[in-house]
Amino acid sequence: MKHRVTGRRALAMTAATTIALSGLLVAGPAYAEDGAEPTPTPSPTATSETQAPAEEAPVEDAPPADLVEIADTAADHGVEFVAKGTTAEGEEITLVSEDGATDDASIEAFAAEAEISASTVVTLGGTPKAFAEGDIVGGQGYLIVDQDDFLYNCSVGFAAWSPDRTPALLSAGHCAFDDTNRPMAGTLWSVPSEQPAAGGDDELPATPEVLGTFGFAQFGSTDNAPGSDGDTNATDISVIDVVPGTNPLPFVTDWTTATEAYDSLADSGVSVKAVGAAVPGAVSKSGRTTGFTTGAIDGNDIVDGWSKIEDRWVQGFSSNTVAGPGDSGGAVIQGNTAVGLISGGIEASPGVEQWTWSASLTAALPKTGGYEVALDIDAPVITSPTDGAEVQPGTTVTGTAPGATEVTVSGFGEDQTVAVTDGAFSFVGPVELGAQSITVTARNGLSTSGSTTIDLTVVPAPLVAPVITSPADGTTVTETVTAISGTGLPTTTITVTDAETDDVLGTTEVAADGSWTVDGLSFEYGEHSVVVTQTRDGEVSPEATALFAVRPVSPAVTSVTNGAEFAHNDGPAGLAGTGIDGATVTVKLNGAEPATANTAALAGAFAAASGTFTATVEDGAWSVAFDAALEPGTYTVSATQVIDGVSSAPTDLAFAVLAAPVVGGGGGGGGAAAPGDGGLAATGSDLLVPLSAGAIALALLSGGLLLVVRRRQLIES
């Protein structure tokens, strides 16, 4: 019979452990902080496709669930619960922390609802912390307490951050519910060396310590509904908000260093540096039952799909990575990238291959309401300048920060945040002279790296001429210039002077990034020249100059487009367009006769119009009229506008008036029928071909064609 995996297993406990769990001063500070309501769960559904084997029957003597209720009651009244137990004199006592409410009204209200005597509530001078270092890592086991005081085992997936940047852990969603889908009461530390992955036999800690409470859990679809195949809301993830003193690390244990110390598993393993989707190839997992194992996603494995685990659908991926009961929630990684959480599967047995299903981390995380995986981000590397270097004010600082999205910069001026692009960053260094330090810290979401610091000495830069960038020397612009901009040495004083009058037009200080701008100016139509210097401690730099012109914008011709063609009897009789009110528009028209007019006499008949026409812009529009419509030929137009004695650049375009069509010939008075036209005679409107010199000569001999050459008004420019 196949042995199917879930990963939750009830534990039998020894009498000695039972006494420890229910004895003197059982610590519980996390419960006092937890005010969240339990995650709602649906009723159990029909038998699933992938189920667990029958679990061991839990025993009755587990930590009392009333501690959870007392802690919750204390939190409701602002009281921070610490512990409850029996004194050496045999009296019941409840301890609270002075970090919470300690006034008589709050204590009495808490005691009344908790059904304890207010006189037995004693205040401690703080909140106790575990004497253990508190480091916990991915793959480490933990104990779960249900509402009937039974215990279960699951595994930690990854260290995490809550939306308000408090530490947390990720695990499987189904670890947060008991066999009847009721929310679990809380979690406890388990002893690493007693886990099966370390060769242990599941002995419980002599003095259990609270790990945390489930802040979020989802097994299946939204509101823990069963979901369906293809349901993108279906997942298997939980979040454990850990108690103070617990230090989740962005690290996955390889189970080679397990001892009785809770933090012993952090001594060897794999750092978590990124979160991503699973891809074909090697994949590893870490869990408290089978330890650190490596398999593959290949062959018939699913890279992104859905499987039914117990009675719930879970989006994720499959592999042959070894896993077993108790590994649920364990970390699944590829290299240093977190990709999933162990959800379920089929254990290997004679004739049966291992098949492990993991919940996709990229699909599951968005369901948690803002929790994110904690990452081990390398400290940034400052590549330039080097530590101890002498630099000029505003020297660019460059570096690398792989895995980070931004770096924070401190040590000089105001702290700043700089984006990391393709693993690299840059920013402007200090501008104040003397000894300076720069500290850079990398970030990715809520995860931060260690800091890198370098010391520099900022020395004066040679006082060279500033640079004028706008308007640049030799440029022409079409709008009034209201500012002069450029670059210089940070903290120097820029002075802008009119080159013709020597009048000072304005001053400013060069910014830390080397930029400067003097605004409030007004350079209108015409040519202008400015001189710019920068001054430091009374020393004046060489001059920078810029000669520029402000000209009107070119007029627009709207009645004819560039490249337009007109029929022989529809040539334009004028031009029109838009311009600046009050400007004088000058239109220069030049024409050339058709190439078919190849005799001197006929060339005169088709001589192109040439001339200069002017108009004044009124209400933004202008127009000029020719003596008559233009004859067939090709034409070029050059239009400018002048205002305040300054001319714009020209608007140039060309167009053509086509030659008249050839009329079909033949005997008699009518035109010969065109082939294929049903016997209809060809007409001039049907046959549009250039008029040849021979056809014109024939017309002159037979009919005495009168050529009228229109005179065109010539307006001298």
Order of alpha helices (4+ residues) and beta strands (2+ residues): beta-beta-alpha-beta-alpha-alpha-beta-beta-alpha-beta-beta-beta-beta-beta-beta-beta-beta-beta-beta-beta-beta-beta-beta-beta-beta-beta-beta-beta-alpha-beta-beta-beta-beta-beta-beta-beta-beta-beta-beta-beta-beta-beta-beta-beta-beta-beta-beta-beta-beta-beta-beta-alpha-beta-beta-beta-beta-beta-alpha
